[in-house]
Amino acid sequence: MRKNIVAGNWKMNNNLSESKALVKGIKKAIKGKELKNTRVIVSPTYVNLRAVVKKAKKSAVEVAAQNMHQADSGAFTGEISADMLKSIGIKTVILGHSERREYFCETDEILTKKVDQALKNKLEIIFCFGEKLEERKNDKHFEIVESQLKNALFHLDAKAWKNIILAYEPVWAIGTGETASPEQAQEMHAFIRKIISEKYDAKVAENVSILYGGSVKPANAKEIFSKEDVDGGLIGGASLKADDFVALIDAI
């Protein structure tokens, strides 16, 4: 049975003390809550990962990394390996985020290598994908999403999918002034589940959690999360305030 997930991507925000305070606030707010098949994940910047792991200990808050290099080790200045992440208690990594694709030129080929490396090291993956505004306007959104999934993930065997969480990011609905409706989110999530079912089978498709990453806020979360194929969210801005983030947890 797939899980509901509320995952906060803190991006390049929060220094050490701010990171500790934020996870402390989330931890305190959800203590004693009946989470019911729901996972809570936060993803701080690299330099604060270890501190947040320690602060989140003995709570329902899990900690994920925002990225990971595809090599075991080597002359890759500024990069972080899977083994390094595991050594500080990280079990989940975000791969393929739209900002990594856009600003750091991560291609499907690179992401395939990162996916394989993460799975080889027994790391769970939150895999991000989604279309840009011009692709949506040109009616290519289904084509783009299918291509991104097939290129980076469809070489995996069915067993590997127990370690995959999907996060659909309509890039056109993030910071553009455009708004994605809950119906548009559901339409795409249902399409994603359909193509996974066609490639593998209905069981694999039904068991994978598909998160929505298009500017989810306390005001719209309940309606978005109520859709049949939306299993939670990968949250940006609203994850940077404990009250807002907990409101999203309550909404699901």
C-alpha positions in Angstrom: 0.0 0.0 0.0 1.4 3.3 -1.0 2.1 6.0 1.6 1.0 9.6 1.7 4.1 11.9 1.9 4.7 15.5 2.7 8.3 16.3 1.8 9.9 19.7 2.4 12.7 20.8 0.1 14.4 23.7 1.9 16.7 24.4 -1.2 19.5 26.9 -0.5 17.8 28.3 2.6 18.4 28.3 6.4 21.7 28.5 8.1 22.6 26.0 10.9 20.6 27.6 13.7 17.6 28.2 11.4 17.6 24.6 10.3 17.8 23.3 13.8 14.9 25.6 14.9 12.7 24.7 11.9 13.1 20.9 12.4 12.5 21.4 16.2 9.3 23.3 15.5 8.0 20.6 13.1 9.0 17.8 15.4 7.2 19.5 18.3 4.1 20.2 16.3 3.6 16.7 15.0 4.4 14.9 18.3 1.4 12.9 19.3 -0.4 13.4 16.0 -1.9 10.3 14.4 -0.1 10.4 11.1 -2.0 7.5 9.5 0.0 6.1 6.7 1.8 9.5 6.2 5.5 10.2 6.1 7.0 13.5 6.9 10.4 14.3 5.2 12.6 17.4 5.3 15.5 18.2 3.0 18.0 20.7 4.3 21.2 21.9 2.5 24.2 19.6 2.6 26.1 21.4 5.4 23.2 21.1 7.8 22.2 17.5 7.0 24.0 15.9 9.9 22.7 18.4 12.4 19.1 18.0 11.2 19.4 14.2 11.3 20.5 14.5 15.0 17.7 17.0 15.8 15.0 14.8 14.1 16.1 11.6 16.0 13.3 9.8 17.9 10.6 11.6 15.9 8.4 11.0 12.9 10.5 13.5 10.8 12.7 11.8 8.2 15.6 13.6 6.5 16.5 13.5 2.8 19.4 15.0 0.8 18.7 17.4 -2.1 21.1 15.8 -4.5 23.9 13.3 -5.0 26.8 12.6 -7.4 26.7 9.6 -9.7 30.2 8.4 -9.0 31.4 6.4 -6.0 34.2 8.9 -5.3 36.9 10.8 -7.1 38.0 14.3 -8.3 34.6 16.0 -8.3 35.2 19.1 -6.2 32.1 20.2 -4.3 30.1 17.0 -4.9 28.7 14.5 -2.4 28.6 10.7 -2.8 26.0 8.2 -1.8 28.3 6.7 0.7 28.9 10.0 2.4 25.1 10.5 2.7 24.7 7.0 4.2 27.5 7.6 6.6 25.5 10.4 8.3 22.2 8.5 8.4 20.6 9.7 5.2 18.3 7.1 3.6 16.5 9.2 0.9 17.8 11.5 -1.8 16.0 13.9 -4.2 17.1 13.5 -7.8 16.1 15.3 -11.0 14.7 18.5 -9.4 13.7 21.0 -12.1 16.3 23.5 -10.7 19.0 20.9 -11.1 17.9 20.2 -14.6 17.6 23.9 -15.5 20.6 25.5 -13.7 23.0 22.6 -13.5 22.3 21.0 -16.9 21.3 17.6 -15.5 20.2 15.5 -18.4 18.2 12.2 -18.5 21.5 10.4 -19.1 23.1 11.9 -16.0 20.0 11.2 -14.0 19.9 7.6 -15.1 23.4 7.2 -13.6 22.4 8.9 -10.4 19.3 6.7 -10.1 21.4 3.5 -10.5 24.0 4.8 -8.1 21.4 5.6 -5.4 19.8 2.2 -5.8 23.1 0.4 -5.7 23.7 2.1 -2.4 20.3 1.2 -1.1 19.1 4.8 -1.0 15.4 5.6 -1.6 14.8 8.1 -4.4 12.4 11.0 -4.7 12.5 11.4 -8.5 11.4 14.8 -9.9 10.2 15.5 -13.4 7.7 17.8 -15.2 7.1 20.1 -18.2 7.9 23.8 -18.7 5.4 26.5 -19.6 6.0 26.4 -23.4 5.7 22.6 -23.4 2.4 22.8 -21.6 1.1 25.6 -23.9 2.2 23.5 -27.0 0.3 20.5 -25.6 3.5 18.5 -25.2 3.2 18.0 -21.4 2.2 14.3 -21.5 5.0 13.6 -24.1 7.6 15.4 -22.0 6.7 13.6 -18.7 6.5 10.2 -20.4 10.0 10.8 -21.9 11.5 11.9 -18.6 10.2 8.9 -16.8 11.1 6.4 -19.5 14.6 7.7 -20.1 15.6 7.7 -16.4 13.6 5.0 -14.8 12.1 2.5 -17.2 15.3 0.5 -17.4 14.7 -0.6 -13.8 13.2 -3.9 -12.9 9.9 -4.0 -11.0 11.5 -4.7 -7.7 13.5 -1.5 -7.8 10.2 0.6 -7.7 9.7 -0.1 -4.0 12.5 2.4 -3.5 11.1 5.1 -5.9 8.9 8.0 -5.0 7.8 10.2 -7.9 7.4 14.0 -7.7 5.6 15.7 -10.6 6.7 19.3 -10.9 4.7 21.4 -13.4 7.6 23.9 -13.8 5.2 26.3 -15.5 3.2 26.6 -12.2 6.2 27.5 -10.0 6.9 31.2 -9.8 5.4 32.1 -13.2 2.0 33.5 -12.1 0.3 30.6 -13.7 -1.8 28.3 -11.5 -2.2 24.5 -11.9 -5.7 23.3 -10.8 -6.2 20.2 -8.7 -7.9 18.7 -11.8 -4.7 19.3 -13.8 -2.6 17.6 -11.1 -5.0 14.6 -11.0 -5.0 14.3 -14.8 -1.2 14.1 -14.9 -0.9 11.8 -11.9 -3.4 9.4 -13.4 -1.5 9.5 -16.7 1.8 8.7 -14.8 0.2 5.8 -13.1 -1.2 4.5 -16.4 2.2 4.5 -18.2 3.8 2.7 -15.2 1.1 0.1 -15.3 1.6 -0.4 -19.0 5.4 -0.8 -18.6 5.2 -3.0 -15.5 1.8 -3.9 -14.1 -1.0 -2.5 -12.1 0.5 -3.5 -8.7 3.7 -1.5 -9.3 1.7 1.5 -10.5 -0.7 1.4 -7.5 2.1 1.0 -5.0 4.2 4.0 -6.1 3.6 7.3 -4.3 3.3 10.2 -6.7 3.8 13.7 -5.1 2.7 17.0 -6.5 5.2 19.8 -6.6 3.5 22.8 -8.0 3.3 25.5 -5.3 1.3 23.7 -2.7 0.2 26.0 0.1 -2.0 25.7 3.2 -4.8 27.4 1.2 -4.9 24.8 -1.6 -3.4 21.7 -0.1 -6.6 20.0 1.0 -8.2 20.2 -2.4 -5.0 19.0 -4.2 -4.3 16.2 -1.7 -7.9 14.9 -2.0 -7.4 13.8 -5.6 -7.3 10.1 -6.0 -3.8 9.8 -7.6 -2.1 12.6 -5.6 -0.3 11.1 -2.6 1.2 14.2 -1.1 3.5 17.0 -2.1 7.1 18.0 -2.6 7.0 21.4 -0.9 9.2 24.4 -1.5 8.4 27.8 0.1 5.7 26.5 2.4 8.2 24.1 4.0 10.3 26.9 5.4 7.8 27.9 8.1 6.9 25.2 10.6 3.2 26.3 10.9 2.7 26.2 7.2 4.4 22.9 6.8 2.4 21.3 9.6 -0.8 22.7 8.1 0.1 20.7 4.9 0.6 17.6 7.0 -2.8 18.2 8.6 -4.3 18.7 5.2 -3.3 15.2 4.0 
